[in-house]
Amino acid sequence: MAAHAEQPPFGVIYGGSAAFRKRLEYCIIFFSLIPGMIAAAVWFVWHDLTWIEVSSFIIGFAVINVGIGMAMHRHFSHKSFDTYPAVRYVLGAFASMACEGSILKWAADHRRHHAQADHCGDLHSPHIDGHCHDVSSWKGLWNGHIGWIFDDTTSDMSVYGQGLNDDPVVMFYDRTRWFWYAASLFIFPGLYGYIFGGVEHLIGAILFGGFVRTFFFLNCVMGVNSVGHRWGSERYPQDNHSKNNFCLALLTFGDGFHNNHHYFPRAAMAAHRWWEIDINGYLIHGLEKLGLAWNVVRVPESVRHPDAGNGEPIRQDNRPPDAKSVA
């Protein structure tokens, strides 16, 4: 790995207004969760945690988990399956309610991560930072987990945004993303708590079904970037450090099988063995059986074979089909 990049790597932009907007948006999202977490702790001291708060957490957690894993990740970023516009709008709402930035930027950043995984240009590697410095253990984990949101690098949309800028669903949710953040944190959990328990539980549902749920899941997803490139198993030798981490996979409905995913990124199913649990993959194949999804990308049997890769490191062409020309 290079010690330092004098010029930005291909597809990466240093500084400018885009970097300022990135930092501002992510800081607003992340630091707005902190007061909610503190308020939840105070509320918990004076109130009983009932089935209303618990169920609002669980339901909200499931919605945004599907929003990131099935929608943001496998549909919008990798085009693992096609579906009807109405379903895409529902998935887009779920994705936006995860409060992880717009679909447009998230998908472009994720494509960049795959194209440069753990190499100069990867935006959230625990091994190398945005300016291509090798980073030490704890500093690297910080960079991979959350430090990257504060740096001055952004993804070049002309490289990694192909097929996104002209997608009406993606652009609708890019324009309305702040509404969906508010709906996720306040409106939907608040209505749920009020309907089932009145004003007292309206507040509890907002705090636990909105803020605590979002903060917890945000760290699960960021854990795939940091922990998922440090600790776990490697079924397929590759020239990145992606790992299969069963605990992360359970928390992210399958996305923690990160080594599998990096080996065959366009697959709708991140699980490559029968005992690997991939809820988002099951949901995609369930939509297919209902006639609501098609062109579902499957992992070839040759990849599923235990000897796939023959022990040699590989570097997959991880770009989506509409970005093949940007090498």
Buried (B, 14 or more C-beta within 10 A) or exposed (E): EBEEBEEBBBBBBBEEEBBEEBBEBBEEBBEBBEEBBEBBEEBBEEBEEBEBBBBBBBBBBBBBBBBBBBBBBBBBBBBBBEBEEEBBBBBBBBBBBBBBBBBBBBBBBBBBBBBBBBBBBBBBBBBBBBBBBEBEEEBBBBBBBBBBBBBBBBBBBEBBBBBBEEBEBBBBBBEBBEBBBBBBBBBBBBBBBBEBBEEBBBBBBBBBBBBBBBBBBBBBBBBBBBBBBBEBEBBBBBEBBBBBBBEBBEBBBBBBBBBBBBBBBBBBBBBBEEEBBBBBBBBBBEBBEEEBBEEBBBBEEEBBEEEBBEEEEBEBEBBBEEBEEBE
